Amino acid sequence: MKAACSRRYGPPSVVTLKDLPDPVPKAGEVLVRIEAAGVTVGDARIRAARVPRGMGPLIRIVFGLTGPRRPVLGREYAGRVAALGTGVNQFKVGDAVFGITEGMRLGAHAELAALKADGLIFRRPETLSIPEAATFFFGGLTAADFLLDQCALKAGERVLVVGATGAVGSAAVQLARYRGAHVTALTSATHRDLARELGAHEASDYSDALPKGPFDVILDVPGLLPDARERLAPHGRLGLVTATLGQTLAATLWPRRAGNKRVCAGIVKETPAACARLLALHTAGAYRPLVGDTFSFADIARAHALVDSGHKRGSVLVRMASTDEASTDEASAKAAPK
């Protein structure tokens, strides 16, 4: 199979396509022929060992000292079941599936992946296209965890989403609007109309005077809003998606500040229950992933470069074949591992 490998930390050019042995599903695993996969900020950070201040030593301990010990990156994907390990009865060969790899397993940036059948893998509903399914979980789970759980957003509250048209921000705008909040979006000038289309009541760009608030909840996705706590109302909550080690520790040890304001910078829960909730929100019409630029698998390094630029729209996608979606579906259903 072809796989995108990063054997050392560095710029997008370190990502190269290699021929690797086809994985063989073990007992309790399914072999998925991947049709499309998201290239997320998390993938780019692992590839470059570029993380918020203070997190550098941690990423090298977890992922490898000089390069990723699991060189095939990628977590969210959509594809079809190509083979079954022993004891698997939840799926059958040919099923259209999507999901997110568990923990630090990675491996979605490849033509084939062996995945736990009882893990975070689901049948793809007809309401999701292949690109939408392949970019469903990373941004959606993060936005839902921060807004609904950590910040406990309520109907009628005022929320500011900073970085409102990326993978996480676009999901947050949709979920906040569905929750009944008044949503202000902060994004680039070229994406203000997009933020309104996603559900924002108001949209500002970074060249404007920054929204003063006060806001009951601020979700700062890139972690760039100056004096964010000063823009919070009493009892307001600040969600820091991109937090430094110091901010994370402070949010854990001393979450409340003057005026009973609270900082939220916890780890996003990726559990079957969290995935089921996100799927239910999609079914209810509250969330649909925003798919931005799409690249061929051979151009995955360019996809990483776009993510690095900080100017992407929604989620960045790579497709494992250049055929249209219908042809890809048909071909994948008939395909079998080598």
SULVEN-V490516 format. One record per residue. N is the residue number from 1. RES is the residue in one letter. PHI is phi in degrees with one decimal (999 if undefined). NEAR is the number of other ideal C-beta (glycine too) atoms within 12 Angstrom. Layout:
# SULVEN-V490516
((N,RES,PHI,NEAR) (N,RES,PHI,NEAR))
This chain:
# SULVEN-V490516
((1,M,999,30) (2,K,-87.4,26) (3,A,-142.6,34) (4,A,-87.9,43) (5,C,-113.3,29) (6,S,-125.8,39) (7,R,-94.8,22) (8,R,-145.0,22) (9,Y,-75.9,29) (10,G,164.6,22) (11,P,-72.3,20) (12,P,-54.1,29) (13,S,-64.8,17) (14,V,-73.9,28) (15,V,-86.0,41) (16,T,-133.4,27) (17,L,-80.7,24) (18,K,-129.4,21) (19,D,-90.6,15) (20,L,-122.1,22) (21,P,-60.4,16) (22,D,-61.9,23) (23,P,-69.5,28) (24,V,-114.0,20) (25,P,-66.7,28) (26,K,-84.6,18) (27,A,-57.6,15) (28,G,82.3,20) (29,E,-114.9,31) (30,V,-117.5,42) (31,L,-96.3,37) (32,V,-108.9,53) (33,R,-85.6,43) (34,I,-81.5,51) (35,E,-97.7,44) (36,A,-157.1,50) (37,A,-148.0,50) (38,G,-82.4,53) (39,V,-112.4,49) (40,T,-101.4,45) (41,V,-59.2,39) (42,G,-62.0,38) (43,D,-60.2,44) (44,A,-65.8,37) (45,R,-67.3,28) (46,I,-63.5,39) (47,R,-57.6,44) (48,A,-97.3,30) (49,A,51.8,27) (50,R,-113.2,26) (51,V,-133.9,28) (52,P,-56.3,23) (53,R,-52.2,17) (54,G,93.3,16) (55,M,-92.3,26) (56,G,-54.3,20) (57,P,-60.7,14) (58,L,-66.0,19) (59,I,-65.7,26) (60,R,-74.7,20) (61,I,-67.4,14) (62,V,-75.4,20) (63,F,-102.9,33) (64,G,137.7,22) (65,L,-72.7,15) (66,T,-110.3,15) (67,G,-171.8,23) (68,P,-60.9,33) (69,R,-69.7,23) (70,R,-108.8,28) (71,P,-69.4,29) (72,V,-90.1,39) (73,L,-83.7,49) (74,G,98.9,50) (75,R,-125.8,46) (76,E,-99.4,51) (77,Y,-159.1,51) (78,A,-140.5,47) (79,G,-173.0,45) (80,R,-132.8,40) (81,V,-68.7,40) (82,A,-103.9,38) (83,A,-162.1,31) (84,L,-122.0,29) (85,G,-78.3,26) (86,T,-64.0,14) (87,G,83.6,16) (88,V,-95.3,27) (89,N,-128.6,13) (90,Q,-77.4,21) (91,F,-131.0,33) (92,K,-132.2,18) (93,V,-58.0,24) (94,G,99.5,25) (95,D,-61.3,30) (96,A,-80.1,36) (97,V,-132.5,43) (98,F,-155.8,46) (99,G,171.2,47) (100,I,-139.7,44) (101,T,-66.7,36) (102,E,-83.5,25) (103,G,54.7,18) (104,M,-100.4,20) (105,R,-68.4,27) (106,L,58.1,35) (107,G,97.8,39) (108,A,-81.2,49) (109,H,-88.4,50) (110,A,-155.8,41) (111,E,-73.7,40) (112,L,-137.4,39) (113,A,-146.0,50) (114,A,-93.9,36) (115,L,-130.4,43) (116,K,-65.4,29) (117,A,-67.0,32) (118,D,-99.5,20) (119,G,-91.7,29) (120,L,-89.3,33) (121,I,-128.1,42) (122,F,-139.0,35) (123,R,-69.2,25) (124,R,-78.1,34) (125,P,-74.6,20) (126,E,-66.0,13) (127,T,-76.4,18) (128,L,-117.0,31) (129,S,-73.8,28) (130,I,-58.3,40) (131,P,-59.9,35) (132,E,-65.4,34) (133,A,-64.0,42) (134,A,-72.0,45) (135,T,-123.6,50) (136,F,-77.7,49) (137,F,-91.7,49) (138,F,-58.8,46) (139,G,-70.5,51) (140,G,-66.3,47) (141,L,-63.5,44) (142,T,-65.0,45) (143,A,-62.6,49) (144,A,-64.7,42) (145,D,-63.0,36) (146,F,-69.0,44) (147,L,-72.3,47) (148,L,-84.6,37) (149,D,-99.6,25) (150,Q,-66.7,31) (151,C,-93.7,42) (152,A,48.4,22) (153,L,-62.4,38) (154,K,-117.7,20) (155,A,-59.0,17) (156,G,87.4,14) (157,E,-80.3,30) (158,R,-99.9,32) (159,V,-127.8,52) (160,L,-113.1,48) (161,V,-108.8,51) (162,V,-94.9,45) (163,G,80.4,42) (164,A,-81.8,52) (165,T,-123.2,43) (166,G,-87.1,46) (167,A,-63.1,47) (168,V,-76.1,46) (169,G,-62.8,52) (170,S,-65.4,44) (171,A,-67.5,47) (172,A,-64.7,53) (173,V,-60.1,51) (174,Q,-63.5,41) (175,L,-68.1,46) (176,A,-65.8,46) (177,R,-63.0,35) (178,Y,-64.1,28) (179,R,-69.6,31) (180,G,94.8,18) (181,A,-85.6,35) (182,H,-90.3,27) (183,V,-106.9,42) (184,T,-110.8,41) (185,A,-108.1,44) (186,L,-118.9,44) (187,T,-152.3,44) (188,S,-75.7,28) (189,A,-60.1,17) (190,T,-73.7,16) (191,H,-113.4,32) (192,R,-63.3,25) (193,D,-62.9,18) (194,L,-61.5,27) (195,A,-60.4,39) (196,R,-67.8,22) (197,E,-62.3,22) (198,L,-73.4,37) (199,G,130.3,35) (200,A,-68.5,36) (201,H,-75.5,23) (202,E,-135.3,27) (203,A,-140.3,32) (204,S,-122.4,29) (205,D,-113.2,25) (206,Y,-67.6,26) (207,S,-84.7,12) (208,D,-78.1,17) (209,A,-64.0,9) (210,L,-64.6,23) (211,P,-57.4,33) (212,K,-88.1,21) (213,G,84.2,30) (214,P,-76.9,25) (215,F,-118.6,40) (216,D,-74.7,34) (217,V,-137.1,46) (218,I,-119.4,51) (219,L,-106.5,54) (220,D,-100.8,39) (221,V,-70.0,37) (222,P,-82.0,29) (223,G,73.9,30) (224,L,-117.0,22) (225,L,-76.3,33) (226,P,-73.6,15) (227,D,52.3,15) (228,A,-61.6,37) (229,R,-64.0,32) (230,E,-69.1,21) (231,R,-91.8,29) (232,L,-87.7,37) (233,A,-74.3,24) (234,P,-54.5,17) (235,H,68.0,21) (236,G,-74.0,35) (237,R,-126.9,43) (238,L,-110.4,42) (239,G,-97.4,49) (240,L,-103.5,40) (241,V,-69.6,45) (242,T,-108.6,32) (243,A,-111.6,33) (244,T,-73.2,20) (245,L,-60.3,21) (246,G,-62.8,19) (247,Q,-65.1,29) (248,T,-64.4,27) (249,L,-64.8,19) (250,A,-63.1,22) (251,A,-65.6,30) (252,T,-79.7,20) (253,L,-87.4,12) (254,W,-133.9,16) (255,P,-68.4,24) (256,R,-104.8,21) (257,R,-124.1,20) (258,A,-54.7,14) (259,G,75.4,17) (260,N,63.8,15) (261,K,-77.5,29) (262,R,-128.0,31) (263,V,-105.3,38) (264,C,-118.0,37) (265,A,-148.4,35) (266,G,-83.6,24) (267,I,-78.0,20) (268,V,-70.3,33) (269,K,-81.0,22) (270,E,-117.7,30) (271,T,-127.9,21) (272,P,-55.0,21) (273,A,-65.1,16) (274,A,-65.6,26) (275,C,-66.4,30) (276,A,-63.0,19) (277,R,-63.0,27) (278,L,-64.5,43) (279,L,-63.7,31) (280,A,-65.4,21) (281,L,-64.8,29) (282,H,-63.2,32) (283,T,-60.8,16) (284,A,-78.1,16) (285,G,87.9,14) (286,A,-86.7,28) (287,Y,-150.7,41) (288,R,-140.9,34) (289,P,-62.1,46) (290,L,-92.0,39) (291,V,-94.0,33) (292,G,-99.0,32) (293,D,-65.9,28) (294,T,-119.6,34) (295,F,-124.1,33) (296,S,-71.2,21) (297,F,-59.4,35) (298,A,-63.9,19) (299,D,-103.4,25) (300,I,-63.5,43) (301,A,-62.9,32) (302,R,-67.1,26) (303,A,-63.2,39) (304,H,-60.7,39) (305,A,-62.9,25) (306,L,-64.2,30) (307,V,-61.4,40) (308,D,-61.1,27) (309,S,-66.2,20) (310,G,76.2,23) (311,H,-120.7,22) (312,K,-78.0,40) (313,R,-110.7,33) (314,G,62.3,42) (315,S,-97.8,46) (316,V,-92.6,47) (317,L,-123.8,47) (318,V,-119.1,49) (319,R,-107.9,38) (320,M,-78.1,42) (321,A,-142.0,27) (322,S,-91.2,18) (323,T,-72.2,17) (324,D,-72.3,16) (325,E,-62.5,27) (326,A,-63.1,14) (327,S,-66.1,17) (328,T,-63.1,29) (329,D,-58.5,27) (330,E,-65.4,17) (331,A,-64.5,23) (332,S,-68.0,35) (333,A,-63.9,22) (334,K,-88.0,14) (335,A,-73.9,29) (336,A,-138.0,18) (337,P,-61.3,26) (338,K,-65.7,17))
